Amino acid sequence: MLCSTFAFGQCEVRGLALETLSEQTNYNVLSSSQFSVSNNYRVAAEFIGQDCVATITIELEDGNKSLLNGANEALIFEWFGQGHLSGNQWKVELTSQQPTTTFQLRYPSLQWIEAGNYRGKLEASLLNEPSTSSSLTFTKTLPISMTVLPIAKIQFYGLAQNYYQLDMGELSSHKIITSAPKLWVQTNSGYSISVSSDNQGKLRHESDDNNWDIDYSMSIDQRRLDLRQTIAQLTRNQPTSGSPMDIQFEVGDTNNRPGGKYRDTIQISIEPNLTLQP
């Protein structure tokens, strides 16, 4: 509590309080709600006297409109409660009969911003401008922060299903196949795409005899993956709000292979970089 006081006519204000009532600090970009997070705060004044009225101005320090990360990317919020917005300031009226009120900061969902920590500082002020040339100000500050969680989505571009059966047609040595659907990737952090092949990069004959296996290769976004590994990975360090990625296959040597159907199953998944930026 601030110790200094000043007077409004027959009234005195002896202190100003600003505190958190309830606060969530994790923001999910993909929340299905209108607001991913709604945090509650309380502002109060201590009056001495009757019929006192004071206007409290609440804003982010430096007049910012949103919380910022180290790269000055913005996490936008909305003011809500008993008060009104004036520019970037939220203004509430307190009286000796109602010396306290609450307000919310509500963070709309679907803000596609980089994962990491976003910070700001709430500042509540009560300014007295008496007839003298001096002016006195009560100010209370409250640091606030939000962690934007890393997320990643992957799907076949233009398709709703997460399973696609690709017909490679008639197989021939070194045939290039570009008819696979593109991948569509959305992330707010760096990410890794993982690919695994049931047959470790081989097309297996319908007889299930691995002596007739045909090697093949797969490329995503012009980068060849080694499907002989248990899991082959493609890593990117930058986020993307939406990026199509080509898939291409190349058939290996088909000489002396029997006729029939050949197949393999590939699993494709994505994982965001969980290391949050400050």
C-alpha positions as a Markdown table, in Angstrom:
| # | Residue | x | y | z |
|---|---|---|---|---|
| 1 | Met | 0.0 | 0.0 | 0.0 |
| 2 | Leu | 1.3 | 3.5 | -0.8 |
| 3 | Cys | 1.7 | 5.7 | 2.2 |
| 4 | Ser | 1.3 | 9.2 | 0.7 |
| 5 | Thr | -2.1 | 10.8 | 0.6 |
| 6 | Phe | -3.8 | 13.6 | -1.3 |
| 7 | Ala | -7.2 | 15.2 | -1.1 |
| 8 | Phe | -10.3 | 15.6 | -3.4 |
| 9 | Gly | -12.2 | 18.4 | -1.7 |
| 10 | Gln | -13.2 | 16.7 | 1.6 |
| 11 | Cys | -11.9 | 13.4 | 0.5 |
| 12 | Glu | -8.5 | 11.8 | 0.8 |
| 13 | Val | -7.1 | 8.8 | -1.1 |
| 14 | Arg | -4.5 | 7.0 | 1.0 |
| 15 | Gly | -3.7 | 4.1 | -1.3 |
| 16 | Leu | -4.2 | 2.2 | -4.5 |
| 17 | Ala | -4.1 | -1.5 | -5.0 |
| 18 | Leu | -3.8 | -3.6 | -8.2 |
| 19 | Glu | -3.8 | -7.4 | -7.9 |
| 20 | Thr | -4.4 | -10.7 | -9.7 |
| 21 | Leu | -7.6 | -12.6 | -8.8 |
| 22 | Ser | -7.1 | -15.5 | -11.2 |
| 23 | Glu | -4.6 | -16.0 | -13.9 |
| 24 | Gln | -3.7 | -18.6 | -16.6 |
| 25 | Thr | -0.3 | -18.3 | -18.2 |
| 26 | Asn | -0.5 | -20.7 | -21.1 |
| 27 | Tyr | -2.0 | -19.6 | -24.4 |
| 28 | Asn | -3.1 | -22.3 | -26.9 |
| 29 | Val | -3.2 | -21.0 | -30.4 |
| 30 | Leu | -5.7 | -23.7 | -31.5 |
| 31 | Ser | -8.2 | -23.3 | -28.6 |
| 32 | Ser | -11.8 | -23.9 | -29.8 |
| 33 | Ser | -13.1 | -21.1 | -27.5 |
| 34 | Gln | -13.5 | -17.5 | -28.6 |
| 35 | Phe | -10.9 | -16.6 | -26.0 |
| 36 | Ser | -8.1 | -18.9 | -25.3 |
| 37 | Val | -7.4 | -17.2 | -21.9 |
| 38 | Ser | -9.4 | -14.8 | -19.7 |
| 39 | Asn | -7.5 | -13.5 | -16.6 |
| 40 | Asn | -9.2 | -11.6 | -13.8 |
| 41 | Tyr | -7.7 | -8.6 | -11.9 |
| 42 | Arg | -8.8 | -6.3 | -9.1 |
| 43 | Val | -8.2 | -2.5 | -8.6 |
| 44 | Ala | -9.1 | -0.7 | -5.4 |
| 45 | Ala | -8.6 | 2.7 | -3.8 |
| 46 | Glu | -8.6 | 3.5 | -0.1 |
| 47 | Phe | -10.8 | 6.6 | 0.6 |
| 48 | Ile | -11.0 | 8.8 | 3.7 |
| 49 | Gly | -14.3 | 10.8 | 3.6 |
| 50 | Gln | -17.7 | 10.4 | 2.1 |
| 51 | Asp | -19.1 | 10.9 | -1.5 |
| 52 | Cys | -15.6 | 10.5 | -2.9 |
| 53 | Val | -15.2 | 9.8 | -6.6 |
| 54 | Ala | -11.9 | 8.9 | -8.4 |
| 55 | Thr | -11.1 | 7.8 | -12.0 |
| 56 | Ile | -8.5 | 5.1 | -12.3 |
| 57 | Thr | -6.6 | 4.6 | -15.5 |
| 58 | Ile | -5.2 | 1.2 | -16.2 |
| 59 | Glu | -2.9 | 0.5 | -19.1 |
| 60 | Leu | 0.2 | -1.3 | -20.2 |
| 61 | Glu | 3.5 | 0.4 | -19.4 |
| 62 | Asp | 4.8 | 2.4 | -22.3 |
| 63 | Gly | 1.3 | 2.6 | -23.9 |
| 64 | Asn | 1.6 | -0.8 | -25.5 |
| 65 | Lys | -1.5 | -2.5 | -26.9 |
| 66 | Ser | -0.4 | -6.1 | -26.3 |
| 67 | Leu | 2.1 | -8.3 | -24.6 |
| 68 | Leu | 5.4 | -8.6 | -26.5 |
| 69 | Asn | 8.1 | -11.2 | -26.9 |
| 70 | Gly | 11.8 | -10.5 | -27.3 |
| 71 | Ala | 11.3 | -9.9 | -31.0 |
| 72 | Asn | 8.4 | -7.5 | -30.4 |
| 73 | Glu | 5.8 | -9.9 | -31.8 |
| 74 | Ala | 2.4 | -9.1 | -30.2 |
| 75 | Leu | -0.1 | -11.2 | -28.3 |
| 76 | Ile | -3.3 | -9.2 | -28.5 |
| 77 | Phe | -5.8 | -9.0 | -25.6 |
| 78 | Glu | -9.1 | -7.3 | -25.0 |
| 79 | Trp | -10.3 | -5.3 | -22.0 |
| 80 | Phe | -13.5 | -6.4 | -20.4 |
| 81 | Gly | -15.4 | -5.4 | -17.2 |
| 82 | Gln | -17.1 | -2.4 | -15.5 |
| 83 | Gly | -15.3 | 0.4 | -17.2 |
| 84 | His | -14.6 | 1.8 | -20.7 |
| 85 | Leu | -11.8 | 1.9 | -23.2 |
| 86 | Ser | -10.2 | 5.2 | -24.1 |
| 87 | Gly | -7.4 | 4.8 | -26.6 |
| 88 | Asn | -5.1 | 2.1 | -25.1 |
| 89 | Gln | -6.3 | 2.8 | -21.6 |
| 90 | Trp | -9.0 | 1.1 | -19.5 |
| 91 | Lys | -10.8 | 3.6 | -17.2 |
| 92 | Val | -12.9 | 2.8 | -14.2 |
| 93 | Glu | -14.6 | 5.0 | -11.7 |
| 94 | Leu | -14.3 | 4.2 | -8.0 |
| 95 | Thr | -16.2 | 5.8 | -5.1 |
| 96 | Ser | -16.2 | 5.7 | -1.4 |
| 97 | Gln | -19.3 | 3.5 | -1.6 |
| 98 | Gln | -17.7 | 1.2 | -4.2 |
| 99 | Pro | -14.0 | 1.5 | -3.8 |
| 100 | Thr | -13.1 | -1.7 | -5.7 |
| 101 | Thr | -13.9 | -3.3 | -9.1 |
| 102 | Thr | -12.6 | -6.1 | -11.2 |
| 103 | Phe | -11.7 | -6.3 | -14.9 |
| 104 | Gln | -10.5 | -8.9 | -17.3 |
| 105 | Leu | -7.8 | -9.3 | -20.0 |
| 106 | Arg | -9.2 | -11.7 | -22.6 |
| 107 | Tyr | -6.9 | -13.2 | -25.2 |
| 108 | Pro | -8.7 | -14.1 | -28.5 |
| 109 | Ser | -8.0 | -17.5 | -29.9 |
| 110 | Leu | -6.3 | -18.3 | -33.3 |
| 111 | Gln | -3.5 | -15.7 | -33.0 |
| 112 | Trp | -0.9 | -17.4 | -35.1 |
| 113 | Ile | 2.2 | -16.1 | -33.4 |
| 114 | Glu | 5.6 | -17.6 | -32.5 |
| 115 | Ala | 5.7 | -19.8 | -29.5 |
| 116 | Gly | 7.5 | -18.4 | -26.4 |
| 117 | Asn | 7.1 | -15.9 | -23.6 |
| 118 | Tyr | 5.2 | -12.7 | -23.9 |
| 119 | Arg | 5.4 | -10.0 | -21.2 |
| 120 | Gly | 4.0 | -6.7 | -20.2 |
| 121 | Lys | 3.4 | -4.6 | -17.1 |
| 122 | Leu | -0.1 | -3.3 | -16.0 |
| 123 | Glu | 0.0 | 0.1 | -14.6 |
| 124 | Ala | -3.0 | 1.6 | -12.6 |
| 125 | Ser | -2.8 | 5.4 | -12.0 |
| 126 | Leu | -4.9 | 7.9 | -10.1 |
| 127 | Leu | -4.0 | 11.5 | -11.1 |
| 128 | Asn | -5.0 | 14.5 | -9.0 |
| 129 | Glu | -4.7 | 17.9 | -10.7 |
| 130 | Pro | -5.4 | 20.5 | -8.0 |
| 131 | Ser | -5.7 | 24.2 | -8.6 |
| 132 | Thr | -2.0 | 24.6 | -7.6 |
| 133 | Ser | 0.7 | 24.1 | -10.1 |
| 134 | Ser | 1.7 | 20.8 | -8.6 |
| 135 | Ser | 0.2 | 17.4 | -9.4 |
| 136 | Leu | 0.3 | 14.1 | -7.5 |
| 137 | Thr | -0.1 | 10.7 | -8.9 |
| 138 | Phe | -0.8 | 7.3 | -7.3 |
| 139 | Thr | 0.6 | 4.5 | -9.4 |
| 140 | Lys | 0.6 | 0.7 | -8.9 |
| 141 | Thr | 2.2 | -1.8 | -11.3 |
| 142 | Leu | 1.7 | -5.5 | -11.9 |
| 143 | Pro | 3.9 | -7.6 | -14.2 |
| 144 | Ile | 2.0 | -10.0 | -16.4 |
| 145 | Ser | 3.2 | -12.7 | -18.8 |
| 146 | Met | 1.8 | -15.4 | -21.1 |
| 147 | Thr | 3.5 | -18.5 | -22.6 |
| 148 | Val | 2.3 | -19.2 | -26.1 |
| 149 | Leu | 2.5 | -23.0 | -26.4 |
| 150 | Pro | 4.3 | -24.6 | -29.4 |
| 151 | Ile | 2.0 | -26.4 | -31.8 |
| 152 | Ala | 2.3 | -28.1 | -35.1 |
| 153 | Lys | -0.3 | -29.4 | -37.6 |
| 154 | Ile | 0.2 | -31.5 | -40.7 |
| 155 | Gln | -2.3 | -32.8 | -43.3 |
| 156 | Phe | -2.6 | -33.6 | -46.9 |
| 157 | Tyr | -3.2 | -30.4 | -48.8 |
| 158 | Gly | -6.8 | -30.0 | -49.8 |
| 159 | Leu | -7.9 | -33.3 | -48.2 |
| 160 | Ala | -9.9 | -33.9 | -45.1 |
| 161 | Gln | -8.8 | -37.5 | -44.5 |
| 162 | Asn | -5.5 | -38.4 | -42.8 |
| 163 | Tyr | -5.1 | -41.6 | -44.9 |
| 164 | Tyr | -4.3 | -41.6 | -48.6 |
| 165 | Gln | -3.7 | -44.5 | -50.9 |
| 166 | Leu | -1.3 | -43.7 | -53.7 |
| 167 | Asp | -1.3 | -45.7 | -56.9 |
| 168 | Met | 2.2 | -45.7 | -58.4 |
| 169 | Gly | 0.9 | -47.2 | -61.6 |
| 170 | Glu | 3.1 | -49.6 | -63.6 |
| 171 | Leu | 6.5 | -49.8 | -61.9 |
| 172 | Ser | 9.7 | -49.4 | -63.9 |
| 173 | Ser | 13.3 | -48.7 | -63.0 |
| 174 | His | 14.0 | -45.2 | -61.8 |
| 175 | Lys | 10.4 | -44.0 | -62.4 |
| 176 | Ile | 9.7 | -40.7 | -60.8 |
| 177 | Ile | 6.2 | -40.3 | -59.2 |
| 178 | Thr | 5.0 | -36.8 | -58.4 |
| 179 | Ser | 1.2 | -37.5 | -58.1 |
| 180 | Ala | 1.2 | -37.7 | -54.3 |
| 181 | Pro | -0.7 | -35.0 | -52.6 |
| 182 | Lys | 1.2 | -32.1 | -51.1 |
| 183 | Leu | 1.7 | -31.9 | -47.3 |
| 184 | Trp | 0.3 | -28.8 | -45.6 |
| 185 | Val | 2.3 | -27.7 | -42.5 |
| 186 | Gln | 1.4 | -25.1 | -39.9 |
| 187 | Thr | 3.5 | -24.4 | -36.8 |
| 188 | Asn | 4.4 | -21.5 | -34.5 |
| 189 | Ser | 7.8 | -22.9 | -33.7 |
| 190 | Gly | 10.6 | -24.9 | -35.4 |
| 191 | Tyr | 9.4 | -28.4 | -36.1 |
| 192 | Ser | 10.4 | -31.9 | -37.2 |
| 193 | Ile | 8.5 | -34.1 | -39.7 |
| 194 | Ser | 9.0 | -37.8 | -38.9 |
| 195 | Val | 8.6 | -40.5 | -41.6 |
| 196 | Ser | 8.6 | -44.3 | -41.1 |
| 197 | Ser | 8.2 | -47.1 | -43.6 |
| 198 | Asp | 6.8 | -50.5 | -42.7 |
| 199 | Asn | 9.3 | -52.1 | -45.0 |
| 200 | Gln | 12.2 | -49.7 | -44.5 |
| 201 | Gly | 12.0 | -48.1 | -48.0 |
| 202 | Lys | 11.1 | -51.2 | -50.0 |
| 203 | Leu | 8.0 | -52.1 | -52.0 |
| 204 | Arg | 7.0 | -55.7 | -51.1 |
| 205 | His | 5.5 | -58.1 | -53.5 |
| 206 | Glu | 2.0 | -59.4 | -52.8 |
| 207 | Ser | 3.5 | -62.8 | -52.1 |
| 208 | Asp | 5.2 | -61.2 | -49.0 |
| 209 | Asp | 8.5 | -62.7 | -50.2 |
| 210 | Asn | 11.2 | -60.1 | -49.3 |
| 211 | Asn | 13.4 | -61.6 | -52.0 |
| 212 | Trp | 11.4 | -59.6 | -54.6 |
| 213 | Asp | 11.6 | -56.3 | -52.7 |
| 214 | Ile | 12.0 | -53.2 | -54.9 |
| 215 | Asp | 13.9 | -50.3 | -53.3 |
| 216 | Tyr | 12.4 | -46.8 | -53.6 |
| 217 | Ser | 13.2 | -43.4 | -52.2 |
| 218 | Met | 11.0 | -40.5 | -50.9 |
| 219 | Ser | 11.6 | -36.8 | -50.9 |
| 220 | Ile | 9.7 | -34.1 | -49.1 |
| 221 | Asp | 10.3 | -30.5 | -50.2 |
| 222 | Gln | 13.2 | -31.6 | -52.4 |
| 223 | Arg | 14.9 | -33.3 | -49.5 |
| 224 | Arg | 15.5 | -37.0 | -49.8 |
| 225 | Leu | 14.7 | -39.1 | -46.7 |
| 226 | Asp | 16.5 | -42.3 | -45.7 |
| 227 | Leu | 13.7 | -44.7 | -45.2 |
| 228 | Arg | 16.1 | -47.5 | -44.2 |
| 229 | Gln | 16.1 | -45.7 | -40.8 |
| 230 | Thr | 13.5 | -46.6 | -38.2 |
| 231 | Ile | 12.4 | -43.0 | -38.3 |
| 232 | Ala | 13.6 | -40.5 | -41.0 |
| 233 | Gln | 13.3 | -36.8 | -40.1 |
| 234 | Leu | 13.1 | -33.5 | -41.8 |
| 235 | Thr | 13.8 | -30.6 | -39.5 |
| 236 | Arg | 13.1 | -26.9 | -39.9 |
| 237 | Asn | 14.0 | -24.2 | -37.5 |
| 238 | Gln | 11.5 | -21.5 | -38.5 |
| 239 | Pro | 7.7 | -21.5 | -37.9 |
| 240 | Thr | 5.2 | -21.3 | -40.7 |
| 241 | Ser | 1.6 | -20.1 | -40.7 |
| 242 | Gly | 0.9 | -22.4 | -43.7 |
| 243 | Ser | 3.3 | -24.0 | -46.2 |
| 244 | Pro | 2.7 | -26.6 | -48.9 |
| 245 | Met | 5.4 | -29.3 | -49.3 |
| 246 | Asp | 5.9 | -31.5 | -52.3 |
| 247 | Ile | 6.2 | -35.3 | -52.0 |
| 248 | Gln | 8.1 | -37.3 | -54.6 |
| 249 | Phe | 9.0 | -40.9 | -55.0 |
| 250 | Glu | 11.6 | -42.6 | -57.1 |
| 251 | Val | 11.4 | -46.4 | -57.9 |
| 252 | Gly | 14.6 | -48.4 | -57.8 |
| 253 | Asp | 15.7 | -51.3 | -59.9 |
| 254 | Thr | 12.7 | -53.5 | -61.1 |
| 255 | Asn | 14.7 | -55.9 | -63.3 |
| 256 | Asn | 13.9 | -59.6 | -62.8 |
| 257 | Arg | 11.0 | -58.8 | -60.4 |
| 258 | Pro | 7.8 | -60.9 | -60.9 |
| 259 | Gly | 4.6 | -59.3 | -61.9 |
| 260 | Gly | 2.0 | -58.5 | -59.3 |
| 261 | Lys | 1.1 | -55.8 | -56.8 |
| 262 | Tyr | 3.8 | -54.2 | -54.6 |
| 263 | Arg | 3.1 | -52.1 | -51.6 |
| 264 | Asp | 4.4 | -50.3 | -48.5 |
| 265 | Thr | 2.8 | -48.2 | -45.8 |
| 266 | Ile | 4.3 | -44.9 | -44.7 |
| 267 | Gln | 3.5 | -43.0 | -41.5 |
| 268 | Ile | 4.1 | -39.2 | -41.5 |
| 269 | Ser | 3.9 | -37.1 | -38.3 |
| 270 | Ile | 5.0 | -33.7 | -37.1 |
| 271 | Glu | 6.3 | -32.4 | -33.7 |
| 272 | Pro | 6.9 | -28.8 | -32.7 |
| 273 | Asn | 10.2 | -27.7 | -31.2 |
| 274 | Leu | 9.4 | -27.6 | -27.5 |
| 275 | Thr | 12.2 | -25.3 | -26.6 |
| 276 | Leu | 10.5 | -22.0 | -25.9 |
| 277 | Gln | 12.1 | -18.7 | -26.9 |
| 278 | Pro | 12.5 | -16.0 | -24.2 |
